[in-house]
């Protein structure tokens, strides 16, 4: 084991980079891999890097906090127009830009049938387990995208009821209907 590192199941030994309140953010020599108390981030079959449960996680558990830079709505709009897809709405006056190196939750992938959901709590965003999650299972949540430009965001979640695109659950049937209509034409 390397000095100043800890060994975790199914993950390489990793040096401690940053401690944030009640969890540690850890990283390996590869820049897009990180680890928290409950989640190990590594290559995903869904897309690029994903987060995987290091132990069984009970429904209702706070799996990881989605952290980032608190920004104004005007700055949020500017960053969204620059294709930043890591912004969460916090309230009427500010948003949270999770596109920062110290936010491993930005690597969590979308699923049309997710095991987690994003829950706001007093100006913070928590990724919460919707159901029991098994060790090694990929942690996913629905990104909640609207219909604007949805065809630019194909989904590869592999869920049996996948909508084919990354959209909020309330748009799944509409998107499936549009896809079927396109196939028939």
Secondary structure, 3 states (H helix, E strand, C coil): CCCCEECCCCCCCEEEEEEECCEEEEECCCCCCEECCCEEEEECCCCCEEEEECCCECCCCEEEEECCEEEEHHHHHHHHHCCCCCEEECCCCEEEECCCCCCHHHHCEECCCCCEEEEEECCEEEEEECCCECCCCEEEECCCCCCCCHHHCECCCCCCCCCCECCCHHHHHHHHHHHHHHHHC
